[in-house]
């Protein structure tokens, strides 16, 4: 029966016509004129409803990747110094080539450490800056600086994050937290300014902790919640669950849809 | 987040500001995740995090305004989703009966959340029944808030094709018995004049 109703509603309805391109645009952009298709409007509204907390997972990993990407500059330094190492070994080879011309092959032998002891020592004295090993040294380490420079000490990204301090930082932080939470509930709410967000992240000991920090701060701290807190920055109701900002926010889509 | 706010967060994030990056994430993640839920189902969360990993890596090289950023981000999401499809095809008949997401595992006490969640889940599952090109067009238009040209850019199609896909998708949804049935069951006062958030 219901199906039949539905069909007749769609197809045979007196005032209902087939969705045309204008209606499509109205529906897709949530134009009020799309009211002619209430079921569909509701569906689209639900698909675009404000985010839920469980959809906002994964920020820590994304942030870590973002910060790691920011630290790639040391890598490029390492690359250049590796290049420098390469250039350096080229210098050795060119020098060796010159020496070949001059000394008829002794220098080449010297570079690879294959001269008799005294000559090798001599070559080392001459070319030590260019990596000719002293006698006795194995021929291998022609280019020690390379390995050294690739092991750049990378500054720890966020080694010591400050511990969570829910203390009397109180009103302002709680205000930020409210904005954060309201924003999480409703994407139409103003997001925090980058500066505020940083403040909040600092208070929480990292941006990835903000949600947990705010939950703790706003629920678990009766001493703080008793303060009237006029300094609150929050332009939004502290009760996002009922969130119904007048004006542009959509009147809660729920009441007519229990099903 | 309107374009002005998005623009300032975007430029700060491009300069490497983690707080701004978090703000971008917060603004865009829900839409990315819902889009992916429609096109890759259960794998959506994984694909969303892959999307953000790539965005995090490449964002400093991004230049452009917020609309271009949305296109950029959803293109990444779509490419990662295509990768996921390839992987899934290669996977030998894996039992895909993952347990349903635990409903209301987070903040279970707010009844309204649960209702709303059910609504959104239902809506996304309905859209997911559409042929893929239609589902994508509808999601990018409605949830991601892209216009026809931007949607076409993400999908690599002509705008005309996007328009048609969206129209067919909506017609099909409007005619879907469940949509009608649900609407009737839903009761009387339909606040049809409520504007939806036009994406993010």
Interface residues (C-beta under 8 A of the other chain):
Chain A: X2 X3 X5 X6 X7 X9 X10 X11 X18 X19 X20 X21 X23 X24 X27 X28 X29 X30 X32 X34 X35 X37 X38 X39 X40 X41 X42 X43 X44 X45 X46 X47 X48 X49 X50 X51 X52 X53 X54 X55 X56 X57 X58 X59 X61 X62 X63 X65 X66 X67 X68 X69 X70 X183 X184 X186 X187 X188 X190 X191 X192 X194 X195 X197 X198 X201 X207 X210 X241 X242 X248 X249 X250 X251 X252 X253 X254 X255 X256 X257 X258 X259
Chain B: X1 X5 X8 X9 X12 X13 X16 X17 X18 X19 X20 X21 X22 X23 X25 X26 X27 X29 X30 X33 X34 X45 X48 X49 X52 X53 X55 X56 X57 X58 X59 X60 X105 X106 X107 X110 X112 X113 X115 X116 X117 X118 X119 X120 X122 X123 X124 X126 X127 X138 X139 X141 X142 X143 X163 X166 X167 X170 X171 X173 X174 X175 X177 X179 X180 X181 X182 X183 X184 X185 X186 X187 X188 X189 X190 X191 X192 X193 X194 X195 X196 X197 X198 X199 X200
